[in-house]
Amino acid sequence: MQNLGILWQQYGRWIGLILLLLAANLALLLVSKTSEVGLGFELWAYLLFDLLLVLPLWLLLARLEHYQQQQQEIAALSAQLDALMQQAHLPLSQQDSLIGKLTLLQQNQQAQARREQEIRHLVRVQGLIDHDLAIGNRIYFESKLQHYLNDPQEASSGALFLIQVSHPEMYLELPLQVQRLAGCAELLTQLCAHLPQTVLARIADNDLAVLLPGLTQKDAETMGDRMASILSRSSYFADYLDFDVLHIGYVIYQQGQGSYQLMAEADMALKTAQLQGPNAAYGFYPSHKPKIKGSVWWRTELSNALKEQRLILSFQPVFSWEQHDVIQHEVLVRLQSSEGDKLNAAVFLPMAANCGLTQAIDQYVLLKAAKLCQLENFGNNRCSVNLAVETLLSKDWLQWLGEMLAQGQINGRQFALEVDEYHLQKNYRKLKPVLAHLQQQGFALIIDHVGLSIEACPYLDELKIEAIKLHPSVVRHLDLQLEQQLFVRGLISCNTSKGVRVIATGVENLKEWQVLQKLGVSGAQGYYFSQPLSRIIPQDQPH
């Protein structure tokens, strides 16, 4: 009976139509029997009658079946939309039309996308940016200054510039003052664009600070004069009532100095510049000058170091507090110079870039690390290697890497490639297909030095990032910096929601590590855990 009911539901209309047609023809037959008409006329009469009766009914039934099918599809779609609206916690109403539900879902999706974008922006800038000029503020600057003064992996010296803009018009409106400062910040960014580690910030109402790690005394003199000349003659000061628009004080620093002492020296240099006259720049220099080597010496030194294998590798473990073991090892490289000194990468890699030897050094490090991993026979261990952008964008290097992979000298799954976030942002379009190709070959991707820049970058949405590494300046004295804690918490929330681990670098004491654990980092590395080691620790060996 149930089957008959289903058949009747599907074909009942057509069965009824056939029965109706038979009844009509029977009636017509009875009429024809009582009348005296020929057989041919009867056949034509039957045919015409059937057409006039069946065709409209057939069209009507077909239309009705199509309409019912549409209603079923609309009901199914409406049910799907209701389920999506329930998942999105949107209000449901029986009076809502299908178009109304679609519009509401679309608006909700757009609002979520906007919220996520706003959250990412706030994560990057909350507490660390000057909102008038869209550059770093004093907290941001001081954290970076502390890092460059204390981290032995960074350049051992550099220059700090203080730029003070004067506003002789007492009646000058605030928006115009901000406009002039913003113009100065834009010009300073252009002047220092060739120096990748530039730190620019607003540290007071009318004061800008520029930190240039690795800048020599001679280059600092040139830079100070260029800043004073270009800024003072810019169109931003065309309506100035006084020709004396700004002053610049700068100082050459050495690692180990205190930040308070250095800022005091820079402020004294700024006051001295104000005594020198209009738009003057004045600098203080250390009594002992570091050894200066020319490009010819560096080229010879680095070329011989590659031949004589004087590039020394060490391995710094990354510790996971959840797993209580070593996640991986970062490969660090130092140069054993011909004069007997051991130079860290921050000293000789910029010189290698100037001499065109960056790619050769990266190849040496990657291949030697691969051989050490094979010799140690730790199959589950993995190393992370920092690669320069120039190397990643080199077709020769990609071809070389492909040959090494094909020959089995390098196993992509044993390595994570670390890319500096600053360089990734500047070269993202070119790097994106290269990094995606390397991931296909088994290499994991880690973004290094996150937090040094406050600009947003789309790599989290478009690349499969395994982890990001917080810059040491973000970690330094984190237990005392509430703004930095907010910044780190936001970064962790944004990244972990996408399945990206957050690793802290440069951890030096227990207090920093305790705060990082509370904030939710996945792992950390630094002198608090271990000095760089000469060999790899087995991955399952507890710390």
DAMO-V620816 format. One record per backbone hydrogen bond with DSSP energy under -0.5 kcal/mol. CO is the residue of the C=O (numbers start at 0). NH is the residue of the N-H. If there is no record, write none. Layout:
co = [CO CO]
nh = [NH NH]
//
This chain:
co = [0 1 2 3 4 5 6 7 10 11 12 13 14 15 16 17 18 19 20 21 22 23 24 25 26 27 28 29 30 31 34 37 38 39 40 41 42 43 44 45 46 47 48 49 50 52 53 54 55 56 57 58 59 60 61 62 63 64 65 66 67 68 69 70 71 72 73 74 75 76 77 78 79 80 81 82 83 84 85 92 96 97 98 99 100 101 102 103 104 105 106 107 108 109 110 111 112 113 114 115 116 117 118 119 120 121 124 124 127 128 129 129 134 135 136 137 138 139 140 141 142 143 144 145 146 146 148 149 150 155 156 157 158 159 160 161 161 162 162 163 167 168 172 172 173 174 175 176 177 178 179 180 181 182 183 184 185 186 187 189 191 193 194 197 198 199 200 200 205 206 206 207 208 209 209 210 211 211 215 216 217 218 219 220 221 222 223 224 225 226 227 228 230 233 234 236 242 244 246 247 248 249 250 250 252 253 257 258 259 260 261 262 263 264 265 266 267 268 269 270 271 272 276 279 281 283 286 290 293 294 295 296 297 298 299 300 301 302 303 304 304 309 309 311 313 314 314 315 316 317 317 318 318 319 319 323 324 324 327 328 328 329 329 331 332 333 333 334 334 336 340 340 342 343 343 344 347 348 349 350 351 351 351 352 356 357 358 359 360 361 362 363 364 365 366 367 368 369 370 371 372 372 376 377 381 382 383 384 387 388 390 392 393 394 395 396 397 398 399 400 401 402 403 403 403 404 409 410 411 413 414 415 415 416 417 418 419 420 421 422 424 426 427 428 429 430 431 432 433 434 435 436 437 438 443 444 444 445 445 446 447 448 449 456 457 457 458 462 465 466 467 467 468 469 470 470 471 474 476 477 479 480 481 482 483 484 485 486 487 488 489 490 491 492 494 494 495 498 500 500 501 501 502 503 506 508 509 510 511 512 513 514 515 515 521 522 523 524 525 525 532 537 538 539]
nh = [4 5 6 7 8 9 10 11 14 15 16 17 18 19 20 21 22 23 24 25 26 27 28 29 30 31 32 33 34 34 36 41 42 43 44 45 46 47 48 49 50 51 52 53 54 56 57 58 59 60 61 62 63 64 65 66 67 68 69 70 71 72 73 74 75 76 77 78 79 80 81 82 83 84 85 86 87 89 88 95 100 101 102 103 104 105 106 107 108 109 110 111 112 113 114 115 116 117 118 119 120 121 122 123 124 125 127 128 136 130 133 134 129 201 140 141 142 143 144 145 146 147 148 149 149 150 255 151 153 254 213 252 211 250 209 163 248 164 207 246 169 171 175 176 177 178 179 180 181 182 183 184 185 186 187 188 189 190 191 192 194 195 197 199 210 135 202 208 164 202 203 162 200 160 211 198 158 214 219 220 221 222 223 224 225 226 227 228 229 230 231 232 233 236 237 239 244 165 163 281 161 283 159 252 157 256 261 262 263 264 265 266 267 268 269 270 271 272 273 274 275 276 279 247 249 251 288 292 297 298 299 300 301 302 303 304 305 306 307 308 309 311 335 333 331 316 532 329 318 326 327 320 523 323 324 542 319 326 317 330 383 315 331 313 344 311 335 336 342 339 336 342 334 346 347 348 351 352 353 354 355 356 357 355 360 361 362 363 364 365 366 367 368 369 370 371 372 373 374 375 376 377 378 380 328 415 330 417 391 392 393 394 397 398 399 400 401 402 403 404 405 406 407 408 409 407 411 413 414 382 443 384 417 445 386 447 423 424 425 426 427 430 431 432 433 434 435 436 437 438 439 440 442 441 416 465 466 418 447 468 420 451 470 459 460 461 462 464 500 446 469 502 449 504 473 474 475 477 479 480 481 484 485 486 487 488 489 490 491 492 493 494 495 496 497 499 498 500 467 502 521 522 469 524 527 512 513 514 515 516 517 518 519 520 321 503 318 506 528 529 314 540 325 541]
//
